[in-house]
């Protein structure tokens, strides 16, 4: 049985998120199992994000820092959170009212992460849910590394874990965090899409080379030995990401994006 009263802190990293931040905060405040605090880590925004968040009042608390990226902002949330558990929420994502209740119900001894399935909205739609797979499959490092079905906004993480979001890269840092967190304990899944992930067409078009950039980050992480994976998993992850990058190169060639094709080829 889960702990009925874990203390939960919500951490929202925000950089110029004024357009969607109200919806994110409203969804966090509407939880049937309320959080003890909601920390908005304003990462050097130049819009009205910080003022908008501050206007909500307690339990919302705004922490301002110079722009250093989402990983630094999330890690600061680890440092400042008062709760035993941290629920991450991106400034443009939203939660179903039962998200925290469902996640905290699955907390138990040895558990370090409880996550929900999620649905896409905005410029894309669909549900991402791997809960029907056995835990031994979905939480195998090679499977997670190649399918990347976890988002920070879906996750409730024990605050005293050692893993942190890597700050040396801004590509694939969430995936690296979850891969490192796998070493620390059990993951559990809520079999319902209680997190809404907002998809932006602009961000998609701006990330034509995202597979290559993610591959570089993941391969760099593997090469530095910042893991305890068996050689078979390392090979599977490398081969899988090489194939993804190769497919991106083929798509660029087929669509006549010569500049993208050259950039991908030079990355190998």
C-alpha distance (Angstrom), angle and dihedral (degrees) to the residues before:
residue distance angle dihedral
X1 . . .
X2 3.77 . .
X3 3.79 126.0 .
X4 3.83 103.5 -95.0
X5 3.81 95.7 -152.0
X6 3.80 112.5 35.5
X7 3.79 112.8 157.5
X8 3.80 108.4 -116.8
X9 3.79 128.6 -163.0
X10 3.80 119.3 -166.3
X11 3.81 115.7 -144.2
X12 3.81 118.8 -162.2
X13 3.82 116.4 -176.9
X14 3.80 109.3 -156.3
X15 3.79 135.2 -173.1
X16 3.81 114.8 170.6
X17 3.79 90.3 -28.9
X18 3.80 97.5 143.5
X19 3.81 93.4 122.6
X20 3.81 95.6 63.4
X21 3.81 104.7 14.5
X22 3.83 94.8 95.8
X23 3.81 90.9 59.2
X24 3.80 91.8 48.8
X25 3.80 92.9 49.1
X26 3.80 92.8 44.8
X27 3.80 90.4 53.4
X28 3.81 91.3 49.5
X29 3.80 91.7 49.1
X30 3.82 92.5 47.6
X31 3.81 94.7 62.3
X32 3.79 116.8 133.4
X33 3.80 86.1 -142.3
X34 3.83 101.1 46.2
X35 3.79 123.0 -143.7
X36 3.80 119.8 -124.9
X37 3.80 91.9 -127.3
X38 3.79 141.7 -1.5
X39 3.80 113.8 -144.1
X40 3.79 116.4 -162.1
X41 3.80 107.2 -163.7
X42 3.79 102.2 -158.0
X43 3.80 104.7 -154.2
X44 3.79 100.1 -155.7
X45 3.80 96.5 -61.1
X46 3.79 117.2 -173.5
X47 3.81 94.5 -163.0
X48 3.80 128.8 67.5
X49 3.82 96.6 -79.3
X50 3.80 97.2 115.8
X51 3.81 94.5 46.8
X52 3.80 91.7 45.9
X53 3.81 91.8 52.3
X54 3.81 93.5 44.5
X55 3.81 90.2 53.5
X56 3.81 89.9 65.5
X57 3.81 90.5 67.5
X58 3.83 125.0 -159.3
X59 2.95 133.9 25.9
X60 3.83 83.0 29.4
X61 3.81 112.6 83.2
X62 3.80 123.9 -176.7
X63 3.80 121.1 -145.8
X64 3.80 115.2 -171.6
X65 3.79 125.1 -154.2
X66 3.79 136.0 161.3
X67 3.80 114.4 -90.5
X68 3.81 108.5 -77.1
X69 3.80 104.0 142.5
X70 3.79 137.9 -93.6
X71 3.80 95.1 -74.0
X72 3.81 92.8 57.5
X73 3.81 89.5 45.9
X74 3.81 93.2 50.7
X75 3.80 91.7 45.8
X76 3.79 89.7 52.2
X77 3.79 86.5 54.7
X78 3.81 88.2 57.5
X79 3.82 89.2 52.9
X80 3.81 96.9 46.6
X81 3.81 102.9 36.2
X82 3.77 116.2 113.7
X83 3.78 95.2 -164.0
X84 3.77 130.1 90.8
X85 3.81 89.3 -126.4
X86 3.79 132.5 38.9
X87 3.79 123.1 -146.6
X88 3.79 110.2 -162.6
X89 3.80 119.4 -149.3
X90 3.80 125.5 178.2
X91 3.80 115.4 -134.0
X92 3.81 92.4 -114.5
X93 3.81 98.3 42.4
X94 3.82 128.6 84.0
X95 3.79 139.4 -151.8
X96 3.78 132.8 -137.5
X97 3.85 109.0 -119.0
X98 3.82 91.2 -108.6
X99 3.81 95.9 51.4
X100 3.81 98.2 103.9
X101 3.81 93.7 37.9
X102 3.80 91.9 53.7
X103 3.80 93.5 44.7
X104 3.82 97.2 46.6
X105 3.82 90.0 48.9
X106 3.80 88.6 67.0
X107 3.80 96.8 51.9
X108 3.79 112.6 119.4
X109 3.81 143.1 146.3
X110 3.80 111.8 -48.4
X111 3.81 94.4 11.0
X112 3.81 114.8 132.9
X113 3.81 101.1 168.6
X114 3.80 136.8 28.0
X115 3.79 116.5 -175.9
X116 3.78 137.7 178.1
X117 3.76 130.7 -140.2
X118 3.80 113.1 -105.2
X119 3.77 141.5 -144.6
X120 3.80 127.8 -142.4
X121 3.77 122.6 -129.5
X122 3.77 137.2 169.6
X123 3.80 111.7 43.3
X124 3.82 93.5 3.4
X125 3.78 136.8 34.1
X126 3.77 138.9 -161.0
X127 3.79 140.5 91.3
X128 3.81 126.1 -91.4
X129 3.80 109.0 -155.5
X130 3.81 127.9 152.7
X131 3.80 96.3 167.0
X132 3.82 92.5 111.0
X133 3.80 89.8 65.6
X134 3.80 119.2 86.7
X135 3.80 112.2 -96.5
X136 3.80 88.7 -120.6
X137 3.81 88.2 63.5
X138 3.79 104.3 38.0
X139 3.80 94.4 46.3
X140 3.79 96.2 44.2
X141 3.82 103.6 119.7
X142 3.79 94.0 -127.6
X143 3.82 91.7 51.0
X144 3.79 93.9 48.0
X145 3.81 92.1 44.7
X146 3.80 92.2 54.9
X147 3.81 100.8 37.1
X148 3.81 100.0 35.7
X149 3.81 95.9 -163.0
X150 3.82 96.7 159.9
X151 3.80 124.9 89.3
X152 3.81 125.0 -174.5
X153 3.82 89.6 -121.0
X154 3.81 89.7 61.2
X155 3.80 95.1 51.2
X156 3.78 136.5 94.1
X157 3.82 107.6 -169.3
X158 3.79 131.2 -170.6
X159 3.79 106.7 -110.9
X160 3.81 97.0 -138.1
X161 3.81 96.2 60.6
X162 3.82 118.2 121.3
X163 3.82 96.7 -134.4
X164 3.79 117.8 101.6
X165 3.79 134.0 -179.4
X166 3.82 108.0 -90.9
X167 3.79 114.5 -113.5
X168 3.81 99.8 -166.3
X169 3.81 91.8 80.2
X170 3.81 138.9 32.0
X171 3.79 94.0 -156.9
X172 3.80 121.5 80.6
X173 3.79 93.3 -7.3
X174 3.82 92.8 134.4
X175 3.79 91.5 53.0
X176 3.81 91.9 48.6
X177 3.80 89.7 50.5
X178 3.80 92.9 53.7
X179 3.82 92.1 44.6
X180 3.80 89.8 54.6
X181 3.80 91.8 44.1
X182 3.82 90.4 56.0
X183 3.81 88.1 72.1
X184 3.79 92.9 60.3
X185 3.78 103.5 59.2
X186 3.77 149.8 -56.3
X187 3.79 127.1 -24.6
X188 3.80 120.8 -153.4
X189 3.80 130.1 -168.2
X190 3.80 132.2 -141.3
X191 3.84 103.6 -143.6
X192 3.80 94.6 -138.9
X193 3.83 133.8 81.8
X194 3.81 96.6 -116.6
X195 3.82 94.4 150.2
X196 3.79 123.7 73.0
X197 3.82 115.9 -151.0
X198 3.79 114.0 -159.3
X199 3.82 113.0 -140.3
X200 3.80 119.7 -153.9
X201 3.77 120.8 -157.9
X202 3.79 90.6 -152.8
X203 3.78 91.9 56.7
X204 3.79 91.2 48.5
X205 3.80 94.3 51.7
X206 3.78 90.6 46.1
X207 3.80 91.1 55.3
X208 3.81 101.5 57.3
X209 3.81 87.5 134.0
X210 3.81 94.9 44.1
X211 3.81 94.9 115.6
X212 3.80 90.4 54.4
X213 3.80 93.1 46.9
X214 3.78 91.9 47.2
X215 3.81 90.1 47.8
X216 3.80 90.0 53.3
X217 3.80 91.2 51.5
X218 3.80 95.1 46.2
X219 3.81 94.5 44.6
X220 3.81 89.6 47.1
X221 3.79 90.0 52.6
X222 3.80 90.8 50.1
X223 3.80 92.5 46.1
X224 3.80 93.1 52.4
X225 3.79 90.0 56.2
X226 3.80 92.9 -123.7
X227 3.79 91.4 149.9
X228 3.78 142.7 56.3
X229 3.79 97.6 -131.2
X230 3.80 123.8 144.9
X231 3.82 115.7 -112.3
X232 3.81 91.0 -108.3
X233 3.83 91.1 60.1
X234 3.81 91.7 45.5
X235 3.82 90.8 53.0
X236 3.81 92.7 45.9
X237 3.81 92.2 50.6
X238 3.81 93.5 47.2
X239 3.80 93.2 47.7
X240 3.79 92.5 45.6
X241 3.79 94.1 51.7
X242 3.82 91.5 43.8
X243 3.79 87.9 56.2
X244 3.80 92.4 48.9
X245 3.79 91.0 51.3
X246 3.80 90.6 46.9
X247 3.81 90.3 52.7
X248 3.80 88.9 50.9
X249 3.81 89.3 52.6
X250 3.79 92.0 50.1
X251 3.80 91.0 49.0
X252 3.81 90.6 50.5
X253 3.81 91.0 50.5
X254 3.80 93.0 46.2
X255 3.82 92.1 49.4
X256 3.80 93.3 46.3
X257 3.81 95.1 -113.9
X258 3.80 94.8 146.6
X259 3.80 95.3 169.4
X260 3.81 92.0 53.1
X261 3.80 90.9 46.5
X262 3.82 91.7 53.1
X263 3.81 91.7 47.6
X264 3.81 91.3 51.3
X265 3.80 92.7 46.8
X266 3.79 91.7 50.3
X267 3.81 90.8 52.0
X268 3.81 92.5 66.2
